[in-house]
Amino acid sequence: MMLNFRIFTITGILTVLFLFSAGCTQAPAQTPAPPAEGTTIVTFSPAITPAAMQNATKEEMVAFVQEAVAYAKQNGKEKALAEFSNRNGSFFRGVLYIYAYDYNGTTIAHPVNPEKIGINRLNEMDAEGNLFITDLRYAAYNGTGFATYAYINPMHNNTVEKKLGYAMKVDESWWLGSGIYIGPADIPAPVSTTQLSS
């Protein structure tokens, strides 16, 4: 009889410990209050995984830009540009962030380089001599598209790396883009003066 009581007690204690460790003793979740009228709800694309915070795929980048374009169309240009330029905003996620340009090549939103806002970068060359903003703009003229260029990677001690950019038209006056680093850049070695004289 005493043995049965001990087994019953031990079984009861183990059951209680199991329930605590499994979280079965928590209070039921509270239903959140509905948002105030006029509040914009920003939802994150399920395609943007936590891994994208460190390293993103081409598909995650495309989904991210598509989400930003939808946000811009829903909330208007002024509100969207403020959100895209906000480094603490909903469109700055690790290595993924949104930049915006008009079709003249002027930066109109940039969370990493805010000093470039208002600057025309159409004729700016990357480390390989490519007009990368011109290439991205051309992709946006077609609705969407990709361009590769060589750019400084702040996550790797500002080394120049190859970057894949994706651009998408918002409307006839502006476009959005984002990019991911895809490997070392093919930067031509500088020509020395001794090579020039030979």
Secondary structure, 3 states (H helix, E strand, C coil): CHHHHHHHHHHHHHHHHHHHHHCCCCCCCCCCCCCCCCCCCCCCCCCCCHHHHCCCCHHHHHHHHHHHHHHHHHHCHHHHHHHHHCCCCCCEECCEECEEEECCCEEEECCCCHHHCCCECCCCCCCCCCCHHHHHHHHHHCCEEEEEEEEEEHHHCCEEEEEEEEEEECCCCEEEEEEEEEEECCCCCCCCHHHHHC
